[in-house]
């Protein structure tokens, strides 16, 4: 499942993708405990992006084309 997170984050446009990765660690860990996986496909920290694109899937399940 893919979705766009439109909440304005403080790191928007900073180029600090590592900070975004750290911020999502709680969410990744939470999903792992129930057998899921969270993948950040694009971040607001990148360039002039206005939202984040996120994918959630079952662990060890290849993405659908």
C-alpha positions, 0 to 999 in steps of 0.5 A: 500500500502506498500513500502520501503524507502531507503533514508539513515537517520541520525538515522540509527542503533541508536536504537532511534525508538522514533526519527523516530516516531517523524520525521514521524509526519508531514507525518502522519498528512498530510495523515490524512487530506486527509483521509489516515493513515501512519504506520511505520512497521520497521525503519532504527533506529532498529538494522542494517536495511538498509531501512524503511518499511511503509504502507499507507491506508485509515483511519479505513480500515483494512489491507489486508492479 
